[in-house]
């Protein structure tokens, strides 16, 4: 189990995160949603150990992350960034092999190579394994970053907006892959998401952040309400239900309503 | 699944054979360098002369040519290695001892040691002072990058500013120095291996060879830096430590090379790119390949420089640029990637 207990984070004097509490069990997909600048990415980075929270603790199976070596954290938590800079040429295979870094000392072993090959295969990337990462499309790059996380062989996955920059089909594919990974391998995933409908469709639970605090948390059905969308996003919306999944149809921003009527 | 592994191993073998090819090439160039000079000997004579214990040939080889060859290899390999490290830790293809101003500041350190060394004047003082100033600049650049941002523009601009600052200081010393001092500085600045002896080689090889295994050991971490600081941290790399120590080691190597061969800037920028164009970005192979390219480049330049218009010696920095620039442009035009 991954427990996030009372995490706070400040940048200079500004509170980015305040008293965040989240628990995550294996086999679960949890989405963190909220408007821009509510601290979704910061929260993920704190959990991944990339940033140090000012207050609070993160426990992996009861073990305090701040007392663990970086390399050992990397064996239980994988972080998939939004995008990967590439100033230098690197093959897809090498990009995925990076996921084995926590296990490699001098050189990758046969087992490392095989795990990379397996995760490439599972993502349908084996045909482009030796191509330059930089030459790939956005969707393929995202898959490579996912494959890297698979090769890292961790219990927990943190994904920072895995569907931004992707077209509809790739969004669905990527989310489907994450869903399969979690359900098949019995791992757990936390996703920072912009797209409410995609997160509602694929998550077991959602956490809605507002100004660095947990506004509400629960199953998609409980989170995706007209009132919540209004007070967190400032948007009037309608909720429809298809196949038992709630979907949101935004109609208009709350504040501009008066501006429009006085015109 | 097996075949992806096999394909990958095939690529790995190709990279390894390129490194072996470069090593053989370096050996070949070294043999030519050993036999060429004011008194030309055959390959065979020059090699047997190494193992004789007397005679003029033996003296020429041991006192003049061998030290020169070894120093050229150390300097070329060292600058290329330092350039590769700078490029990796700053994630910047424009980084090199030269463009970051590290070479100029090390040069300034060496110049001040030459002028003000007085009775303390020694190889150690020159190298130590060069290292001190190289370190000063590299930490200055790191802190600027930390305060502002890690954008390539910030760092290269800061580096170029540092380069001009220390070049001007060195020029000021030349302007105010005595004729002998100026002569020595100018001679040294153009780059020369003609005064190299075994003592210099001792100092330089300690400074260059000591950090090398550590750098190689970290080649995975250097690979991961290319994926971005955040990914690297999330994969267990201590990014701050590797950046700091990488800077220290690369500065140490640069200082050693600059102290005994002058400001040969170009190698450190171009050798890593040449190696990368051929074998890609995996530092496990890139470090040795780039060091060997640098060594071949400098050794070839030095050998041509002292034989082409003998007895006139063309400074090594100039010849290096003459060989390296056309070759680099050739690769630049051949490759399609954006910044190359």
HADDOCK unambig.tbl for C-alpha pairs under 7 A between the chains (distance, minus, plus):
assign (segid A and resid 48 and name CA) (segid B and resid 234 and name CA) 6.04 0.50 0.50
assign (segid A and resid 49 and name CA) (segid B and resid 234 and name CA) 6.67 0.50 0.50
assign (segid A and resid 50 and name CA) (segid B and resid 230 and name CA) 6.16 0.50 0.50
assign (segid A and resid 50 and name CA) (segid B and resid 233 and name CA) 5.82 0.50 0.50
assign (segid A and resid 50 and name CA) (segid B and resid 234 and name CA) 6.09 0.50 0.50
assign (segid A and resid 70 and name CA) (segid B and resid 236 and name CA) 4.70 0.50 0.50
assign (segid A and resid 71 and name CA) (segid B and resid 235 and name CA) 6.86 0.50 0.50
assign (segid A and resid 71 and name CA) (segid B and resid 236 and name CA) 4.09 0.50 0.50
assign (segid A and resid 74 and name CA) (segid B and resid 234 and name CA) 5.99 0.50 0.50
assign (segid A and resid 74 and name CA) (segid B and resid 235 and name CA) 5.08 0.50 0.50
assign (segid A and resid 74 and name CA) (segid B and resid 236 and name CA) 5.36 0.50 0.50
assign (segid A and resid 78 and name CA) (segid B and resid 234 and name CA) 6.69 0.50 0.50
assign (segid A and resid 79 and name CA) (segid B and resid 231 and name CA) 6.89 0.50 0.50
assign (segid A and resid 79 and name CA) (segid B and resid 234 and name CA) 5.98 0.50 0.50
assign (segid A and resid 81 and name CA) (segid B and resid 231 and name CA) 6.79 0.50 0.50
assign (segid A and resid 84 and name CA) (segid B and resid 227 and name CA) 5.74 0.50 0.50
assign (segid A and resid 84 and name CA) (segid B and resid 228 and name CA) 6.46 0.50 0.50
assign (segid A and resid 85 and name CA) (segid B and resid 227 and name CA) 5.93 0.50 0.50
assign (segid A and resid 85 and name CA) (segid B and resid 228 and name CA) 6.03 0.50 0.50
assign (segid A and resid 86 and name CA) (segid B and resid 226 and name CA) 6.43 0.50 0.50
assign (segid A and resid 86 and name CA) (segid B and resid 227 and name CA) 6.54 0.50 0.50
assign (segid A and resid 87 and name CA) (segid B and resid 91 and name CA) 6.74 0.50 0.50
assign (segid A and resid 87 and name CA) (segid B and resid 92 and name CA) 6.93 0.50 0.50
assign (segid A and resid 87 and name CA) (segid B and resid 93 and name CA) 7.00 0.50 0.50
assign (segid A and resid 88 and name CA) (segid B and resid 281 and name CA) 6.21 0.50 0.50
assign (segid A and resid 89 and name CA) (segid B and resid 280 and name CA) 5.78 0.50 0.50
assign (segid A and resid 89 and name CA) (segid B and resid 281 and name CA) 5.59 0.50 0.50
assign (segid A and resid 90 and name CA) (segid B and resid 280 and name CA) 6.35 0.50 0.50
assign (segid A and resid 90 and name CA) (segid B and resid 281 and name CA) 5.62 0.50 0.50
assign (segid A and resid 98 and name CA) (segid B and resid 224 and name CA) 6.56 0.50 0.50
assign (segid A and resid 99 and name CA) (segid B and resid 235 and name CA) 6.82 0.50 0.50
assign (segid A and resid 101 and name CA) (segid B and resid 235 and name CA) 6.49 0.50 0.50
assign (segid A and resid 102 and name CA) (segid B and resid 235 and name CA) 6.24 0.50 0.50
assign (segid A and resid 102 and name CA) (segid B and resid 236 and name CA) 6.05 0.50 0.50
assign (segid A and resid 106 and name CA) (segid B and resid 217 and name CA) 6.40 0.50 0.50
assign (segid A and resid 113 and name CA) (segid B and resid 5 and name CA) 6.18 0.50 0.50
assign (segid A and resid 114 and name CA) (segid B and resid 5 and name CA) 6.50 0.50 0.50
assign (segid A and resid 117 and name CA) (segid B and resid 1 and name CA) 5.65 0.50 0.50
assign (segid A and resid 117 and name CA) (segid B and resid 4 and name CA) 6.03 0.50 0.50
assign (segid A and resid 117 and name CA) (segid B and resid 5 and name CA) 6.31 0.50 0.50
assign (segid A and resid 118 and name CA) (segid B and resid 1 and name CA) 6.21 0.50 0.50
assign (segid A and resid 121 and name CA) (segid B and resid 1 and name CA) 6.95 0.50 0.50
assign (segid A and resid 126 and name CA) (segid B and resid 4 and name CA) 6.85 0.50 0.50
